[in-house]
Amino acid sequence: MTQTLAPPLTAKMAGVVDRMARAHQAPYYTLTPAQAKAAYEKGASVLEVPKPQLARVEDFAIPARDGHALPARLYAPSQARLPVLLFFHGGGFTVGSIATHDTLCRVLSEKSGCAVVSVDYRLAPEHKFPTASNDAWDACLFVAKSATELRLDGSRLALGGDSAGGTLAAVCAILARDAGLPVALQMLFYPGTTSHQDTASHHRFADGPLLGEPLITWFFAQYLNSQAERDDWRFAPLNAEDVEGVAPAWIGLAECDPVVDEGIAYADKLRATGVPVDLEIYRGVIHEFVKMGRAIPEALQAQADAARALKEALQP
């Protein structure tokens, strides 16, 4: 079988990748999880757009099923009772936080006119599978139930996230369908959806840039208790038996990304059961690009596209 060539990066994306290489940062998979968390926090906002100032930015806590208090942050462009996007950050279930995705959540809130609630679900290796998906679902139920106290419109709810956070949003969309909880949209930036890294794009981008096979393997080694858990649909939503009737999806993928093929496969799985899907593939960019708005025009486009999808799905 001939290996298809990797598509070229845009000139600006190639410039960013080159600057990353010249910085000689130790790869996360050579660090301890605590060091990786700190390194990601330090570098997360380097290429972000300026932080939008919003009318409401409020920190609060969400009770998980075991009594743990999950930190959460609410963003809103006005004091009105707004529809809400529940957002889960990326980071391979191991790194990332409310802080690392603060600017992205502010941008989505400002551009869509909706509120955003960002959740600090618990991370590996201290909290292994299925803690992250349990925390995400507990947050979903809490926001729907406590919307009035939070001055939100719980009848108009969207779920979203990037990378591992996109996985969590897709899982919650299925759980919401099963629970009879109405969800207007699932907004998935380059979600992980498959059990194993065996698609053509995983082979094509095994060496990255940024996200490659060694880092993906390291992330999942932190998160999973066993290889058998890879087949659980809460880790790999492509394994879900039935996705009929889940929320409509907006899916934004990076062309030069190991997980692009599984994002397309998930879009196809949803469409096959009649779920409306808006699939956007941003050419010549890599995983994590949506947080690079200062350097990458495609990031600004993806932010605007996602915000427009949110606005259309959530506004009356």
N, C-alpha and C positions, 0 to 999 in steps of 0.2 A: 504494500500500500504506500503510495507516495504521500509524503508529509506536505500538507499545504503550507505555503510560506506565511509567516506572520504579517498582517497588514502593517503598513508604515505608520509611525506616530506623526502627529502634526508637528510642525517646526517648533511651536511653543511648548508642546508636551515633551518633545525630545530635549529641549533646552532645560526644562525642569528636571527630567530624568538625569541629564548630564550633571546638573548642579548637585543633585542628590548623591550621585556617584562620587563627585569630588569632595563632598563633605566627609566621606569615610566614616559614616556612623556604623557602629557595630550592628549587624542584623539582629532583630529581636530574638530569633531562635538561638542565638549564642548567649543570651542574657538569662538571668532568672526572671520568673514572671513579675516580681516586684520591680526589677530594673526595667523590664519592657514596658510596664504600666507607666513608670516615671518618664521614660524616653518618649512614649507616645503623647503623654500630657504636654511635655516640653515643646514638641514639634507640631502639635495638632493645628495651631492657628497661623503658622508661618505664611501660608499662601491664601488665607481667607480674605474676603472683602472686609471693609470696615464694619464694625458691629452696629446694626441698626438700633436706635433707641426706641423703646416701645412704652406705651401707656401703662401696661401691667407686666411686671416681672416678679413673680412670687414663688418662694420656696415653701414646700410643704412635704408631708410624709404620707405614704400609702401603706396600710398594713398588709403584709403578706400572710398567707394561710398559716404559717408557723409563728406568727406574732412579730416577725422582723419588720422594722420600719424602713420602707424603701424611700430614699430621697427622691423628690420629684420637683420639677420647676415648671411653672405655668407662664407662658408668654401670650400677650394679647395686645393688638394695636389700639384698642379702645377699652372703655369701661363697660361697654354693652355686653349683653348676654349672648356670647358668640358660639357657633359650632366649633368643634374641637378635633384636632389631629393628635392622637396619642402616638408619640415617637420613641423608637428604640434605637439607640446608637449602635454603630458597628464597632469591630475590634476583635473578631474571632472568639467571642465569648470570654476573652481573657484581658483585653485592654479596652480603654475608652471610658467615657463618663459623660455626665451632663455637661461638664466644663469643655470637653473636647468637641462637643457638637453644639455649643451655645450659639455661635454665630449662624450656623446653618438653620437652627430652629427659629432664631430671630428673623432671618431672611424669609423663611417659609411663612411665618406669621404675618410679617409686614406685606409681602407680595400677595398672599391669598386673602387677607382680611379676616382670617380665622384665628382662633386660639390654638396654641400648641402646648401639650404637656409632655415633657421629656422625663424619662424614667431611668434612674440608676438601678437597674436590675443587678443581682449579685453575679460576680464574675468567678471564673475558674482561675487557678486550680482549687481555691478554697471551697468553691461551690460548683460542684460538677453537675452534669446533665441529670435530671431535667430541671434544675433549679431556675435557670434563666427563663425557660418557657413557662414554668409555673408562676414565676414573679411577673412575667409579662401579662399572663392571663389574669392574675389577681389584680394587676393595675388596671386592666381593661374593665373588669367588673366594677372596681371601685369608682373609676371615673364615670362610668355609665350611671351608677347608683347615687353618687355624691355630686352630680353635676350642679344641682340647684345650689348646694352650699358653696361650691366653687365658682358660682355665677357663670356657669356654662350651659349651653343647650345640649343636653345629653341625648336628645332625639336625633341629633345630626353629628355622627361620630365617624371619623376616619382613622385608619391604622397605618403607620408608616415606619420606615427605618432603612438604614443602609447596611449592606453586607450582612453580617450576622444579625443585625437589627432588622433587616428585611426578612430574614428567615423567621424571626420572632413575630413580625407583623403578619406574615403569611400563615403561620401556625394559629395565631389569634383569630384571623379571619375565618378559619375552619371551625375553631372552637365556638366562635360567635354564631356561626350558622347553626351549629348543633344546639346551642343554648337559646336560639330564637332571639338573639340580640342583634338589632338592625345595625349594619355598618354600611356607610355610603360609598367608601372607597378604601382599597388597600394600595398604598403608595410605596413601591418597592424599588429602591436603588440597588442595583447589582446584588440581588439576594443569593445566598447559598441555598440550593434546593436538593442536591443529590447526595446519595450515600457515600460515594467513592469519587476520588479525583481521577476519573477515567474517561472524560469526554475529550474530543479532539482539541478543544481550546485549553484544557488543562495540560495536555502534552505540548501544545504550541507555545504556551507561556509558562512552562515549568520553571524557567529561569527568571521569571518576572517580566518587566521591571516592577519593583515595589512588592507586589504580592506574587510569590512563586511557590513551587512545591514544598521546599523545606519549611517555609513559614506556615503554610496551610497545615502541614502535617504536625508541626509544633503546637499550633493553636488547638487542634482537635485532640492532641495528646493531653493537653491541659484539661480539656472540657469533658471528654468521654471517659467513662469507667471501663468500657470494654469495646472491642470491635463490633460486637453484636448490636450495640446501641446505634451504630451508623444506619441501621435499617429502620429505626423508629421514625415515623413520619414527623415527629416533633423536632427531630434533627434534620430530616430530609423530606420536606413537604411534597416532593415528587412521588414519595411512597404513599401518600395519603390515598386511601382506597377510593374516596369519592369527594370531588370538589364541586359537584353540582350545587348551584344556589349560593356559593360564597359571594362576597362583595365584588363588584366590578374592580378591575385592577388598572393602575397606571404603573408601568414597569420601565425604568430607565437603566440601560446597560452601557458599559464601556466596551468598545470594539476590541481593545487590546488587553483583555482581562481573562484570567483562567476561568472565571465563573460565567462568562458570557453565554456559552452553549446551554448551561443548565437554566439560565434565566429565560432563554428562548424556549427551552423545553417546558418550563413551567407555564409560560404564556400559552403555548400550544395545548397543554393539558387543560388549562382553564377554558380556553376557547372551544375545545372539543366537547365540553359539557354545556356550552351556551353562555358562559360568563363573558361579559363585555371586557375586552382588554385593549388598552392603548399602549403599544410597545414602541419605545424609542431607543434606537441604538446610536450612540454618539461616536462618530468615527475618529479614529486616530488618537484616542485617549485611553488612560489606564484606570484600574481600580482606584477608588478614593478621589477621582478627579472632581467630584461635585463639591469637595471642600477646598478647591484650588482656584476660587473665583478671581483672585488678584492676578493670576498668571494665565489662566486657561479660559478662553471665551466660551467653550462648550460647557463649562461649569455654570456660567451665568445663564446660558440657554436652558440647561437642565433644571436649574432652580426655577426659572420662569415657567417652564413647561409643567413642572410638578405643581407649582403654586396655582397655575391656571386650572389644572385638573382638580385640585382641591376646592378651589372657588366654585367651579361648575358643579361639583358633586355635593358640596355642603351648603352653599347659599340657597335660600328659598327662591 
